[in-house]
């Protein structure tokens, strides 16, 4: 249990938001509305290797990475920036007379149509440079390449060959590093440039089936590679004499002497007692190859693997803190493990029960094998969970653990850091302080809120005032923005909801507005420009067109059970009732956007809810219908256990089928009274939406199917993002406000939608006659 001394302090005090915004923006006269193109063009400081700001080991520089959509290049552009710590401190001491420091670009890349481009940035131990991975594209392949950028010269050197996809690495210098590779994606046929969205309504969908264009190359260099004294070699397992492969989502952590590495790898025959380790609260146990992953120390020259802890990592049963790594002490005698269970070889039943119940952040003494607790990992579906973003030895007796303040599903604010001190008996005790000492020394703050795009600020130690140091988006001062606020309410089950309500610019109290509900997460510490993700959501652009937008999460209770859908319906309907009773929205003009998991939630509302939406849009997600369930067997023998869980069994048996007919959206599409937009990136996503599309067409109900170009699930390609946001804004303007964009290029779109309106009116008339 995390228990910092004294009351918790918010990392970014809310009391300074307005003052800081005025300082950052001045008092400009905003002249134009926010558009999807503005959203795509926003620059954001990204988290890389768990942190957004990284101090060099010698303390002289601050590093961070930004990403920005470049519509002119049709690619994300990512930049590694450096601040001088001395300039930051000077500005913090006397901001009235000292100029604000300007970050210097060290590396700038726009090398592929989808991001992220730059990942895994790490300072070299001597602070001479920064190592990182960057996506590259050759004539045949997409791959990630390892680079080192020199701080003094600004030169960037590639350390790995072309067409060799590096998935993880650690580096001491350009002659001593370790990395793991896999087969790259073969671009055959070569990836095409962006093509506009394609309307498939009325088309023969069977023509979309195609042979997969992404194939693994005949690649024989997969595995763990090391470079020692400038000489590269493939690390071979001393027992199997095969290349060593580690678990994909974990890190590599090179020892201070650069002759061994810690990694997570599979245990071939795990002990039977490993089955006793429990899943997080609210999760069901699903067996997978993650259940047998553990921390290993690997000698790079001999290939000998030493199991560090006779227990699995927190990967087992999805004890996921989003951070699987290790950190070495400076003397190389201790390692800090981010997520491991403890062995069960103790006599005390209470101790055994605790060890079975959850993993820990722990310290292992390599010489003695002593394993000591630092902090229990929190996961599951409860509000107490958090995401660890980094941890390190500040010295041999002090550990600092940092946390993610923007974890999308967390409702409470987490401490930015917790500090632990080693006692004389080897145990670790949390001490006072909740700020990362590396950033506290610079008084450097990354400030952001629902109404404030990111800015970097510094705190004056004497006055404690915050002063904006760098604004990556000065263009915002010219744009009229809607203002957001946090709202709270309870549904009929008693569950307490929290969401962000975005007003249109020039909002008039007492006037009833159309409402668009955006789903899949809410965090009041993130600027509400689009939504919880960059796919399909368009909060500020919708508000600019005179609509109220609510950004909400989901009810985590009874998740992945038969109660999941009904509990989300309760959330939607109680929200609309609240805002209707308060005179904010018109209940006859309510729409919703679903993405990924929340596609299912929106489809549940359309088919089984009591309140019909006036319009809905869903993108690239799960529907848990019969067609997608059967299709899932093509990708694995398990099919879709969650589809069985939410629908009450397997549909291939009589009782299970009865449950599916009652609960699955696919078997209840005749109840839909809402125009539905199926907006999907690429052919695979389109195919998974075939059941609602085909059924609604057969039932003569209004449905529009639009295929965007292939891309990532969380959209990063600028043209793809622009198309998705623009289409959704047009869709809800049309159905909630009766407005059309007169642009000639959209004439065909509105002709199609006017035909859908005629279908919708006829469908409503039939429904009224039946009543």
C-alpha positions in Angstrom: 0.0 0.0 0.0 1.5 3.3 -1.0 1.5 5.6 2.1 3.5 8.7 1.6 4.3 10.8 4.7 1.8 13.6 5.1 -1.1 14.6 2.9 -0.8 13.9 -0.8 0.1 16.9 -3.0 -1.2 17.1 -6.6 1.7 17.2 -9.0 0.0 20.0 -10.9 -2.0 22.3 -8.5 -5.3 23.2 -10.1 -5.3 26.6 -8.4 -2.8 27.9 -10.9 -4.5 26.8 -14.0 -6.1 30.1 -15.0 -3.1 32.2 -14.0 -0.7 29.9 -15.8 -2.9 29.8 -18.9 -3.0 33.6 -19.1 0.8 33.8 -18.6 1.3 31.2 -21.3 -1.1 32.7 -23.8 -1.2 36.3 -22.9 -4.6 37.9 -23.7 -5.1 37.2 -27.4 -8.3 37.8 -29.3 -9.2 34.3 -30.5 -10.5 34.7 -34.1 -11.4 31.3 -35.5 -12.9 27.9 -34.5 -11.0 24.8 -33.7 -10.9 22.3 -36.6 -9.7 18.7 -37.0 -6.6 20.0 -38.8 -5.8 22.0 -35.7 -6.0 18.8 -33.6 -3.8 16.9 -36.0 -1.2 19.7 -35.9 -0.9 19.9 -32.1 2.5 19.1 -30.7 2.6 16.8 -27.7 5.4 15.9 -25.4 5.3 12.1 -25.4 6.2 9.5 -22.8 9.2 7.4 -24.0 10.6 4.6 -21.8 8.0 5.5 -19.2 8.9 9.2 -18.7 8.2 12.5 -20.4 11.2 14.4 -19.1 14.7 12.8 -18.7 17.6 14.4 -16.9 21.1 13.4 -18.2 23.2 11.4 -15.7 25.5 14.4 -15.2 22.5 16.7 -14.6 23.5 19.1 -17.4 20.5 18.5 -19.8 16.8 17.8 -19.9 15.6 15.6 -22.8 12.1 15.2 -24.1 10.4 14.0 -27.3 7.5 15.7 -29.1 5.2 14.3 -31.8 3.2 16.4 -34.2 1.1 15.5 -37.3 2.5 17.0 -40.5 -0.3 17.1 -43.0 2.1 18.5 -45.6 4.3 15.3 -45.3 1.4 13.0 -44.3 3.5 11.6 -41.4 4.0 12.2 -37.7 7.1 14.3 -37.1 9.0 13.4 -33.9 11.7 15.5 -32.3 14.2 14.9 -29.5 14.7 18.2 -27.7 17.4 19.3 -25.2 17.2 22.0 -22.6 20.3 23.3 -20.7 19.8 22.7 -17.0 21.9 25.8 -16.2 19.6 27.9 -18.3 16.5 26.4 -16.7 17.8 27.2 -13.2 18.8 30.7 -14.2 15.4 31.4 -15.6 13.7 29.9 -12.4 15.8 32.2 -10.2 15.0 35.4 -12.0 12.3 35.0 -14.7 11.7 38.8 -14.9 15.2 39.5 -16.3 16.4 36.2 -17.7 15.2 35.0 -21.1 13.2 31.8 -21.2 15.5 29.0 -22.3 14.8 27.6 -25.8 15.0 23.8 -26.4 17.4 22.7 -29.1 16.4 20.0 -31.5 18.9 17.1 -31.4 17.1 14.7 -33.7 14.0 15.3 -36.0 12.4 12.4 -37.9 9.4 12.0 -40.1 10.2 8.6 -41.7 7.0 6.6 -41.8 3.3 7.3 -42.3 2.3 5.9 -38.9 3.8 6.6 -35.5 5.4 6.3 -33.1 8.6 7.1 -35.0 11.1 7.5 -32.1 10.9 5.2 -29.1 13.0 4.0 -26.2 15.3 7.1 -25.8 18.0 6.5 -23.2 20.9 8.6 -22.1 24.3 7.0 -22.4 25.9 6.5 -18.9 28.5 9.2 -19.5 25.9 11.7 -20.8 27.7 12.1 -24.1 24.8 11.0 -26.2 21.3 9.6 -26.5 20.4 6.2 -27.8 17.0 5.5 -29.4 15.0 3.4 -31.8 13.5 5.0 -35.0 11.2 3.5 -37.6 12.7 3.3 -41.0 11.5 2.2 -44.4 13.5 0.6 -47.1 12.4 -0.5 -50.6 11.1 -3.7 -49.0 10.7 -3.4 -45.3 9.5 -1.4 -42.4 11.8 -1.8 -39.4 13.2 -0.1 -36.3 16.9 0.9 -36.2 19.1 1.7 -33.3 20.8 5.1 -33.3 23.1 7.2 -31.1 22.9 11.0 -31.3 26.1 12.8 -30.1 25.3 15.8 -27.8 28.4 17.9 -28.8 28.4 17.4 -32.6 24.7 16.7 -33.2 25.7 13.8 -35.4 23.4 10.7 -35.5 24.9 7.3 -36.1 23.0 4.1 -37.0 24.3 1.1 -35.0 22.3 -1.7 -36.6 21.8 -2.8 -40.2 19.0 -1.9 -42.5 16.0 -4.3 -42.6 16.8 -5.6 -39.1 13.9 -4.8 -36.8 15.2 -3.9 -33.4 12.5 -4.5 -30.7 14.6 -3.5 -27.6 18.1 -2.5 -26.6 20.4 -1.1 -24.0 23.7 0.7 -24.6 26.8 1.8 -22.8 28.4 3.5 -25.8 28.7 2.9 -29.5 31.1 -0.1 -29.0 29.2 -1.8 -26.1 25.4 -2.4 -26.5 22.9 -5.2 -26.7 19.7 -5.5 -28.7 17.1 -8.0 -29.8 15.8 -8.3 -33.4 12.9 -9.9 -35.1 11.8 -10.3 -38.7 10.7 -6.9 -40.2 7.4 -6.3 -41.9 7.8 -6.9 -45.6 6.1 -4.2 -47.6 5.0 -6.2 -50.6 3.3 -4.7 -52.5 5.0 -1.5 -51.5 2.9 0.6 -49.1 0.8 3.1 -51.0 0.5 6.8 -50.4 -2.7 8.0 -48.6 -5.9 7.4 -50.5 -9.1 9.1 -49.5 -11.8 7.4 -47.5 -13.9 4.9 -49.5 -17.7 4.7 -49.0 -18.6 1.0 -49.1 -22.4 1.4 -48.5 -24.1 -0.7 -51.2 -20.8 -2.1 -52.6 -20.0 -5.9 -52.9 -18.0 -6.4 -49.7 -16.7 -9.7 -50.8 -14.3 -7.9 -53.1 -12.4 -6.7 -50.1 -10.9 -10.1 -49.2 -7.3 -10.1 -50.1 -4.0 -11.9 -49.4 -2.2 -10.4 -46.5 0.4 -7.8 -47.6 2.4 -8.0 -44.4 4.5 -11.1 -44.4 7.5 -12.2 -42.4 10.7 -12.2 -44.4 12.8 -15.3 -44.6 14.8 -14.0 -41.7 17.4 -16.0 -39.9 19.0 -13.4 -37.6 16.2 -13.2 -35.0 17.3 -13.2 -31.4 19.5 -11.4 -28.9 22.6 -9.7 -30.3 25.5 -8.1 -28.4 28.3 -5.8 -29.4 31.3 -5.9 -27.1 34.4 -3.9 -27.9 32.9 -3.1 -31.3 32.4 -6.8 -32.3 28.8 -8.0 -32.9 27.6 -11.5 -32.3 24.4 -13.5 -31.9 24.0 -14.6 -28.3 23.4 -18.4 -28.2 21.7 -20.3 -25.3 24.4 -22.4 -23.6 21.9 -25.3 -23.1 19.8 -25.3 -26.3 22.5 -23.8 -28.6 19.8 -21.7 -30.2 19.5 -17.9 -30.3 18.1 -16.4 -27.1 14.8 -14.7 -27.4 13.3 -12.6 -24.5 9.7 -11.6 -23.9 8.5 -9.0 -26.3 7.2 -6.2 -24.0 10.0 -6.3 -21.5 13.2 -4.3 -21.5 16.9 -5.3 -21.8 19.1 -3.9 -19.0 22.8 -4.0 -19.5 25.0 -4.5 -16.4 27.5 -1.7 -15.5 30.4 -3.9 -16.8 28.4 -4.4 -20.1 29.1 -8.2 -20.0 25.7 -9.4 -19.0 22.0 -8.3 -19.3 18.8 -8.8 -17.3 15.7 -9.7 -19.4 12.4 -11.5 -19.0 12.3 -14.9 -20.8 10.2 -18.1 -20.7 10.8 -20.8 -18.1 10.6 -24.1 -20.0 9.1 -26.2 -17.1 7.8 -23.9 -14.4 7.2 -25.5 -11.0 3.6 -26.6 -10.2 3.3 -24.0 -7.4 3.4 -21.2 -10.0 -0.3 -22.0 -10.6 -1.2 -20.7 -7.2 -0.4 -17.0 -8.0 -3.6 -15.1 -8.3 -5.1 -12.7 -10.9 -5.8 -9.0 -10.1 -9.1 -8.1 -8.5 -11.9 -8.2 -11.1 -9.9 -10.2 -13.6 -10.6 -13.7 -14.8 -7.6 -16.0 -15.1 -6.7 -16.9 -18.7 -3.8 -19.2 -19.3 -1.2 -18.0 -21.7 2.5 -18.1 -22.4 2.9 -15.0 -20.1 2.3 -17.3 -17.1 5.8 -18.8 -17.4 7.9 -15.6 -17.9 10.5 -14.7 -15.3 13.6 -12.5 -14.8 16.9 -13.9 -16.0 20.5 -12.8 -15.8 22.2 -13.7 -19.2 25.9 -13.8 -19.7 26.4 -12.4 -23.2 29.6 -14.3 -24.1 28.7 -17.7 -22.7 25.0 -17.6 -23.2 24.4 -19.0 -19.7 21.0 -18.0 -18.2 20.5 -17.7 -14.5 16.9 -17.6 -13.1 16.9 -14.6 -10.7 13.6 -15.3 -8.8 11.8 -18.7 -8.7 8.5 -17.0 -9.4 6.8 -15.5 -12.4 6.7 -11.9 -13.3 3.5 -9.8 -13.0 2.8 -10.7 -16.6 1.1 -13.8 -15.2 -2.7 -13.2 -15.1 -2.2 -9.7 -16.4 -0.7 -8.1 -13.3 0.2 -5.2 -15.6 1.8 -2.1 -14.3 2.7 -1.2 -17.9 6.4 -1.4 -16.9 8.5 -4.6 -17.1 12.2 -3.8 -16.6 15.1 -3.9 -14.1 17.6 -1.3 -12.9 21.1 -1.9 -11.7 22.8 -0.3 -8.7 26.0 1.6 -9.5 28.2 -1.2 -8.1 26.4 -3.9 -10.1 25.6 -5.9 -6.9 21.9 -5.2 -6.7 19.0 -5.1 -9.2 15.6 -3.4 -8.9 12.9 -5.6 -10.5 9.7 -3.7 -11.5 7.2 -6.5 -11.3 7.8 -9.9 -9.8 6.0 -12.4 -7.5 7.9 -13.8 -4.6 8.7 -17.5 -4.1 6.4 -19.5 -1.8 9.2 -21.2 0.1 8.3 -19.7 3.5 6.5 -21.4 6.5 4.2 -18.5 7.5 0.7 -19.0 6.0 -0.1 -15.3 6.1 3.2 -14.5 4.3 2.4 -17.2 1.7 -1.1 -15.7 1.2 0.4 -12.3 0.6 2.9 -13.6 -1.9 0.3 -15.4 -3.8 -2.0 -12.4 -4.0 0.1 -9.9 -6.0 3.6 -9.1 -7.3 6.0 -6.4 -6.0 8.6 -4.0 -7.1 11.6 -5.6 -5.3 15.4 -5.5 -4.8 17.5 -8.6 -5.4 21.0 -8.8 -3.9 22.9 -10.8 -6.5 25.5 -12.1 -4.1 23.2 -13.4 -1.4 20.0 -14.0 -3.3 18.1 -11.9 -0.8 14.8 -10.5 -2.2 13.3 -7.5 -0.5 10.0 -5.7 -1.0 9.8 -2.1 -2.1 6.2 -1.6 -3.2 3.2 -3.8 -4.0 2.0 -3.6 -7.6 -1.5 -2.3 -7.9 -3.6 -3.5 -10.8 -7.0 -4.8 -11.6 -10.2 -2.9 -12.0 -10.2 -1.0 -8.7 -9.5 2.7 -8.3 -6.3 2.1 -6.3 -4.3 0.9 -9.2 -1.5 2.9 -10.8 1.0 2.6 -13.6 4.7 2.7 -12.7 6.6 4.7 -15.3 10.2 4.5 -13.9 12.3 3.5 -11.0 16.0 3.9 -10.2 18.7 3.8 -7.5 19.3 7.4 -6.5 22.2 5.9 -4.5 22.9 2.5 -3.0 20.5 3.1 -0.2 17.7 5.2 -1.9 15.2 4.1 -4.6 12.8 6.4 -6.4 9.6 5.1 -8.1 7.6 7.4 -10.4 4.0 7.0 -11.5 1.9 7.9 -14.5 -0.4 10.8 -13.8 -2.3 10.3 -17.1 -3.2 6.7 -16.8 -6.4 6.6 -18.9 -8.5 4.4 -16.6 -7.5 5.9 -13.2 -9.9 8.3 -11.6 -7.7 9.4 -8.6 -4.5 11.4 -9.0 -1.4 9.4 -8.2 1.8 10.6 -6.5 4.3 11.5 -9.1 7.0 9.8 -7.1 7.6 7.7 -4.0 11.0 7.5 -2.3 12.3 4.5 -0.4 15.3 4.2 2.0 17.1 0.9 2.9 17.1 0.1 6.6 20.0 -1.6 8.4 18.2 -5.0 8.1 18.0 -4.7 4.3 14.3 -3.8 4.2 13.0 -0.7 2.3 10.9 2.0 4.0 9.0 4.8 2.2 10.2 8.2 3.3 8.9 11.8 3.0 8.7 13.4 -0.4 6.6 12.8 -3.5 8.6 14.5 -6.2 11.2 12.9 -8.4 14.5 14.4 -7.1 15.9 14.7 -10.6 13.1 17.1 -11.6 12.7 18.8 -8.2 16.3 20.0 -8.5 15.3 21.9 -11.6 11.8 22.9 -10.4 10.7 21.7 -13.9 6.9 21.1 -14.3 5.0 19.7 -17.3 1.6 21.5 -17.0 -1.6 20.4 -18.7 -5.3 20.2 -18.0 -8.6 19.7 -19.8 -8.5 23.4 -20.8 -4.7 23.9 -21.1 -2.5 22.3 -23.8 0.9 21.2 -22.6 3.4 23.8 -21.5 6.8 23.5 -19.7 7.1 25.7 -16.7 9.6 26.2 -13.8 8.9 27.1 -10.2 10.7 29.9 -8.4 12.0 28.5 -5.1 11.4 31.7 -3.2 8.0 32.8 -4.5 6.8 29.3 -5.5 5.3 30.9 -8.6 5.2 29.0 -11.9 6.6 30.6 -15.0 6.0 29.2 -18.5 9.3 28.3 -20.1 8.2 26.8 -23.4 4.9 26.5 -25.2 4.9 24.0 -28.0 1.6 25.2 -29.4 1.6 29.1 -29.5 -1.0 28.9 -32.4 -3.7 28.0 -29.9 -4.0 31.7 -28.9 -5.7 32.4 -32.2 -8.4 29.7 -31.8 -11.7 29.9 -29.9 -11.8 26.9 -27.5 -14.7 25.4 -25.6 -14.2 25.2 -21.9 -14.4 21.9 -20.0 -15.4 21.0 -16.5 -15.6 17.8 -14.4 -19.0 16.5 -13.8 -20.1 13.7 -11.4 -23.3 11.7 -11.0 -24.7 8.3 -9.9 -26.7 5.9 -12.0 -29.6 3.7 -10.9 -27.2 1.0 -9.6 -25.5 3.6 -7.3 -22.2 3.6 -9.3 -20.5 7.0 -9.1 -19.4 8.3 -12.5 -17.0 11.1 -13.4 -16.5 12.7 -16.8 -15.5 15.8 -18.6 -18.1 18.1 -20.1 -16.9 20.4 -22.9 -19.1 23.5 -23.6 -19.2 25.1 -27.1 -17.4 28.4 -27.4 -19.8 31.3 -26.5 -21.9 28.8 -24.5 -25.2 30.2 -23.3 -26.6 29.0 -20.0 -30.1 27.7 -20.3 -29.9 26.9 -24.0 -30.3 23.2 -24.8 -27.6 21.9 -27.0 -27.0 18.7 -29.0 -24.8 16.2 -27.1 -22.1 13.9 -28.3 -20.9 11.3 -25.8 -17.3 10.2 -26.3 -16.2 7.0 -24.6 -13.2 4.8 -23.6 -11.7 6.9 -20.8 -11.5 10.2 -19.1 -8.6 12.1 -17.5 -9.0 15.7 -16.3 -5.2 16.2 -16.5 -5.1 15.8 -20.3 -6.0 18.6 -22.8 -9.4 17.7 -24.2 -8.6 18.4 -27.9 -9.9 15.1 -29.3 -10.7 12.5 -26.6 -9.2 9.6 -24.8 -7.4 8.5 -28.0 -6.6 10.1 -31.3 -8.9 7.6 -33.2 -12.3 9.1 -34.3 -12.8 11.4 -31.3 -13.1 15.1 -32.1 -14.1 16.9 -28.9 -13.0 20.5 -29.6 -14.0 20.3 -33.3 -17.5 19.1 -32.3 -17.8 21.8 -29.7 -16.8 24.4 -32.3 -19.9 23.3 -34.3 -22.2 24.1 -31.4 -22.4 20.7 -29.6 -21.8 19.8 -26.0 -19.3 16.9 -25.7 -19.0 14.6 -22.7 -15.8 12.5 -22.4 -16.5 9.5 -20.1 -14.9 6.2 -19.1 -16.7 2.9 -18.3 -17.9 1.2 -15.2 -15.2 -1.3 -14.3 -17.4 -3.4 -12.0 -18.3 -6.8 -13.5 -16.1 -6.1 -16.5 -16.0 -9.0 -19.0 -19.2 -10.5 -17.6 -22.8 -10.6 -18.6 -23.3 -7.4 -16.6 -20.8 -5.3 -18.5 -23.2 -4.1 -21.2 -26.1 -3.3 -18.9 -23.8 -1.3 -16.6 -22.6 0.9 -19.5 -26.2 1.4 -20.6 -27.0 2.7 -17.1 -24.1 5.1 -17.4 -25.2 6.5 -20.8 -28.9 6.9 -19.8 -28.2 8.4 -16.4 -25.8 11.0 -18.0 -28.5 12.1 -20.5 -31.1 12.3 -17.7 -28.7 14.4 -15.6 -27.9 16.9 -18.4 -31.5 17.0 -19.5 -32.8 17.8 -16.0 -30.1 20.5 -15.7 -31.3 22.1 -19.0 -28.0 21.6 -20.8 -28.9 19.2 -23.6 -31.8 18.3 -25.8 -32.5 14.6 -25.1 -33.8 14.2 -28.7 -30.4 15.2 -30.1 -27.9 12.9 -28.4 -25.1 11.0 -30.2 -22.2 8.7 -29.2 -18.8 7.6 -30.5 -17.5 4.2 -29.7 -13.9 3.0 -30.2 -12.2 -0.3 -29.5 -13.9 -1.8 -26.4 -16.5 0.9 -26.2 -17.8 -0.1 -29.7 -19.5 -2.9 -27.8 -20.9 -0.4 -25.2 -22.4 1.8 -27.9 -23.9 -1.2 -29.8 -25.4 -2.4 -26.5 -27.2 0.9 -26.1 -28.5 0.9 -29.6 -29.9 -2.6 -29.4 -30.8 -3.1 -25.7 -31.0 0.4 -24.2 -34.3 2.2 -23.4 -33.1 5.5 -24.8 -32.4 5.7 -28.5 -29.5 7.9 -29.7 -30.2 10.3 -32.6 -26.9 9.2 -34.2 -23.9 7.0 -33.5 -20.5 6.3 -34.9 -18.2 3.3 -34.1 -14.6 2.7 -35.1 -12.3 -0.4 -35.1 -13.6 -2.3 -32.0 -15.3 -5.3 -30.6 -19.0 -6.0 -31.0 -19.1 -9.5 -29.5 -21.5 -10.6 -32.2 -21.8 -14.1 -33.7 -19.9 -13.3 -37.0 -16.8 -11.8 -35.3 -16.9 -14.6 -32.7 -16.7 -17.2 -35.5 -14.1 -15.2 -37.3 -11.9 -15.1 -34.2 -11.3 -18.9 -34.5 -9.2 -18.1 -37.6 -6.7 -16.4 -35.3 -6.4 -18.9 -32.4 -7.9 -22.0 -31.0 -9.4 -20.2 -28.0 -11.8 -18.1 -30.1 -13.0 -15.2 -28.0 -13.4 -16.0 -24.3 -14.6 -12.5 -23.6 -17.4 -12.8 -26.1 -18.5 -16.0 -24.3 -18.2 -14.2 -20.9 -20.4 -11.2 -21.8 -23.0 -13.2 -23.8 -23.4 -16.1 -21.4 -21.5 -19.1 -22.9 -20.7 -20.6 -26.3 -23.3 -20.0 -29.1 -22.7 -23.5 -30.4 -24.8 -25.1 -27.6 -28.5 -24.6 -27.1 -28.4 -22.8 -23.8 -25.5 -20.6 -24.8 -27.3 -19.6 -28.1 -30.4 -18.6 -26.1 -28.2 -16.3 -24.0 -26.6 -14.8 -27.1 -30.0 -14.1 -28.7 -31.0 -12.3 -25.6 -27.7 -10.4 -24.9 -25.6 -10.0 -28.1 -26.0 -6.8 -30.1 -25.8 -8.8 -33.3 -29.0 -10.7 -32.5 -30.9 -7.6 -31.6 -30.2 -5.2 -34.5 -33.9 -5.1 -35.3 -34.3 -2.9 -32.2 -31.9 -0.2 -33.6 -33.6 3.2 -34.2 -30.4 5.1 -34.7 -28.5 6.1 -37.8 -25.1 4.3 -37.5 -21.8 5.2 -39.0 -19.3 2.3 -39.3 -16.0 4.2 -39.8 -13.2 1.6 -40.1 -9.4 1.8 -40.9 -8.6 -0.8 -43.5 -10.1 -4.1 -44.7 -9.6 -6.2 -41.6 -11.6 -3.7 -39.5 -14.3 -3.6 -42.2 -14.7 -7.4 -42.2 -15.2 -7.5 -38.5 -18.1 -5.0 -38.8 -19.9 -7.2 -41.4 -22.7 -8.4 -39.1 -24.1 -5.0 -38.1 -23.6 -3.7 -41.6 -25.3 -6.6 -43.4 -28.1 -6.9 -40.9 -29.0 -3.3 -40.8 -29.0 -3.1 -44.6 -31.2 -6.2 -44.8 -33.6 -4.5 -42.2 -33.6 -1.3 -44.3 -32.2 0.7 -41.5 -29.8 3.7 -42.0 -26.2 2.5 -41.9 -23.1 4.0 -43.6 -19.9 2.0 -44.0 -16.8 4.0 -44.7 -13.3 2.5 -45.0 -10.3 4.7 -44.1 -6.8 3.7 -45.3 -5.0 1.0 -43.3 -3.3 2.3 -40.2 -2.7 1.8 -36.5 -5.5 1.1 -34.1 -4.7 4.3 -32.3 -4.5 6.5 -35.3 -1.3 8.5 -35.9 -1.2 9.1 -39.6 -2.1 12.8 -40.1 -4.3 12.3 -43.2 -6.1 9.4 -41.6 -6.8 11.3 -38.4 -8.0 14.3 -40.3 -10.4 12.2 -42.4 -11.8 10.3 -39.3 -12.4 13.5 -37.3 -13.8 15.4 -40.2 -16.3 12.6 -41.1 -17.5 12.3 -37.5 -18.0 16.1 -37.2 -20.0 16.1 -40.5 -22.0 13.0 -39.3 -23.1 14.5 -36.0 -23.7 18.0 -37.5 -26.0 16.4 -40.1 -28.0 14.2 -37.7 -28.0 16.3 -34.5 -28.3 19.8 -36.1 -29.5 19.2 -39.7 -26.5 21.0 -41.2 -24.4 20.2 -44.2 -21.0 21.4 -45.3 -21.4 23.0 -48.7 -17.9 22.0 -49.9 -18.3 20.5 -53.4 -16.1 17.5 -52.5 -18.6 16.4 -49.9 -21.6 16.4 -52.3 -21.7 12.7 -52.7 -21.4 12.1 -48.9 -24.5 14.2 -48.2 -26.5 12.7 -51.1 -25.9 9.3 -49.5 -26.8 10.6 -46.1 -30.0 12.2 -47.3 -31.0 8.7 -48.6 -30.3 7.3 -45.2 -32.5 10.0 -43.7 -35.4 8.8 -45.8 -34.8 5.2 -44.6 -34.6 6.5 -41.0 -37.9 8.3 -41.3 -39.6 5.3 -42.9 -38.2 3.0 -40.2 -39.5 5.3 -37.4 -42.9 5.5 -39.1 -43.1 1.7 -39.2 -42.2 1.6 -35.5 -44.9 4.1 -34.6 -47.5 2.1 -36.5 -46.6 -1.1 -34.7 -47.1 0.7 -31.4 
